[in-house]
Amino acid sequence: MSDAASNPTPPHSLGFAIEHLRRRWGAFVAFGVLLFVLGVAALIFTLASTVATVTLNGAFFLIAGVAEIGVGAHAKSWGRFFLWLIGGALYLVAGIICIVNPIFASAALTLALGAGLIAAAAVRFYLAFQLPADNRAFVFLAAAVTLLLGLIIVAHWPMDSVYVLGTLLGVDLLFHGASWTAFGFRLRTH
């Protein structure tokens, strides 16, 4: 007899996958509650969560800088080597600034975030005009919300820079936690 007959594999279907996940609904709920609690903590301690976010970004910048310099070491020409070296050095400097002075770095990152949101809103407004008239409403709404958020961030810059990133982290964790919790309870009821 073949191995397939002696070792049957479960069917690969959406129903089977959902049934498999249903047994773990409690883990999804617990994960969601954990994220929700971390979101509340990030909102209560916005300065600390901003500093932690910026410091973690600094560590990522350092890793990226070292990696970029390492890639540059294998470049086939001096010109490319120096371009990789400059890019890596910029990452290293940004990482060191984020780790050594996260408050200053939070101001720069917050300004970049606000400007990026304004630019994203402009693109969304443009794209909304490319859609058929009956499909534009939600794209216009998304563009307006993005523009408003970007303008608020830039208008209050640099005074609120130490709170913006931590607040956004907290809100993201709250919604992410709520969605995982809802997913877990939905698995349980179906």
N, C-alpha and C positions, 0 to 999 in steps of 0.2 A: 504494500500500500504506500502511497506517496505521503510526504510530510504534510502536504496541504490538508489531507483528510484527518491525520492524527493531531494536527495543531491548527484548528480552525481560527481564522482571524475574524474579528468582528467587522460588520459591514461599515463602510465609510459613508456615512450619511449625516445630514444635519441633525436628524432626530437622535441618532446614536450619540453624536457629540454633545447635544444638549442633555441627554440622559446621563452621560458621563460627568458633565459639569454639575448637574443637579445634586449629586452626592456631596459636592464640595461647596454648597451654597453658603455655609457658615463661614468658610475661609474668605469668601468674597465680601461678606458683610463685615467681618472683622477687619479686613484690609481697608474697606471703605470708612469704617468708624475711625480707624487709626489715622487715615489721611484727613478726615474731617477734624479730628482733635488737633493734628499738627497745623491745619489751616487756622483754627481758632487761636492756637498759640502764636502763629506767625502774625496774626492780626493784633493780638495783644502786645506782642513784643516786636513791633515793626522795625525799630532801629536794629535790634539784634538780628532779625531775619534778613534785613538789608545787608548788614555787615557779613553775615554768613554766606549769603548769595554772592556777593561781590568777591569774597575771599575764595569761595569755591570756583568761581569763574577765573580768578587769578591762577589757581592751581591748574585749571584746564589750559589757560594761556601758556603757562610754563611748559606743560607737557607738549603742547602743539609746537612751541618754539624749539624745543630740543629735537622733536621729530622732524621739523622742517630743516633744521641745520643738518641733521643726520641724512636726510634725503639729498640735500645740497652737496654733501661730501661725496656723493656718487655721481655728481653731474659730470658731463663729458667735456664741458668747456668752462673757462674761468668766468665768462660773463654770466652763465647760468648759475655757477657756484655762488657768485656774489649776490645775485638776485635771491637765491634761496637763503643765503646767509643774512641778508638785510631783512627779509620777511620773518625769518626765525628770530632775529634780534629784536624786531618790533614786538613780536609776541612775547618774548622774554621780558622786555621793558614793561609792556602792559601788565603782564602777570605779576611782576615785582611791585608795580604801583598798586595793583588791586590788593595784594597781600599786605604791603607795608602801610598803605594809606587808603583803606577801603571807603572812608567818607569822601575823600576827593574823587576817587574812582567812581563812586556811586553818582556823583554829580555829572561826570562825563557820560556814563552809561545811561542815566536818566534823560539827558538832553538828546542823546542818540536815539533812545526809544521814542521820545516825543516826536522828533523829526521823522523817524521812520513811520510812525502811525499817521502823521499828516500826509506823507508821501503815499502810503498805502491807501488812504482815503481818496486821494486824488485819482489813483489808478482805478479804484472801485467805482468812483463816479463816472469816469470815462467808459469803463466796461459796461456800466449800467445802461448808458446810452446806446450801446451796441446790441442790446437785447431787445426782443419784441416788447412792445409797450405793456402787455399783460404780465410779463415776467420781471419787471424792473423794481417793483416795490421793495422786496426784501434786500436787494442789492443796494438800493438807495438808502434804506434804513441802516444796513451794515456800514456803508460809507459814512453816513452821518454820525453814527455812534463812534466809529473809529476816528473821524475828524474831531469830534468833540473831546474825546479822551486825549488825543494828541495835543490839542490846543490847551486843555486844562494843565497837562503836564508841562508844556513849554511856558505857559503863562506864570506858573508858580515855581519855575526853575530859577535859581538853585535852592531856594528856601526849603522846598519839600523833597529834595532829592534823597534825603536820608530815610524817607518813609515810603516813597513810591514803589521801589522794587520789592520791599518787604510786604507791602500791602497787596501788590499784584500776586506775589507768591502765595500769600494767605488766601486770597480769593480763588486762585487756581486750585489750591489744595482743597478748599471747601467744596467747590463744584465737582472736582474729581472724586473726592471721597463720597459725596452724595450720590454720584452716578454709580460707583462701584457698590455702594450699599443697596441702592434700588435694584441693580442688576442681580445681586445675591438674593434679595427677597423675591424678585420676579422668578428666579430659578426655582425657589422653594415652592411657590404657588402653582407652577405649571408642571 
